[in-house]
Amino acid sequence: MLRQVPRMAMTRPRGAGPPEPVGAASHVPSRDDTLANHAKETLYQRDFRFSRCVTCESRDGVLVLRGRVPSYYLKQLAQATVADIGGIRQIDNRLDVFVGTASPPQRPR
């Protein structure tokens, strides 16, 4: 015997794209997503340079900072900036420091 599944009602607001099911669960950000987003916002508010060169990921309360910054000071500043965010158990600072605009080595002629 086949079990009949009830159909979900569909709604479509005016001018909107395809209809979405009524009662469908909307995307609720996970705790890790929330922590990573909060860390990004905090960094960007602290220093605009972080917005282009630092990314934040969180997993089980461990915040990972990735990217490249032009000084050790900014690497430490990034870590200190996010250190007081509630819910972060540990910070894994994987920021690389590049100093100056070193050109690649020249081949001998």
Secondary structure, DSSP 8 states (H G I E B T S, - for coil): ---------EE--TT-SS-EETT-------HHHHHHHHHHHHHHHH-TTHHHHEEEEEETTEEEEEEEES-HHHHHHHHHHHTT-TT--EEEEEEEE--S---------
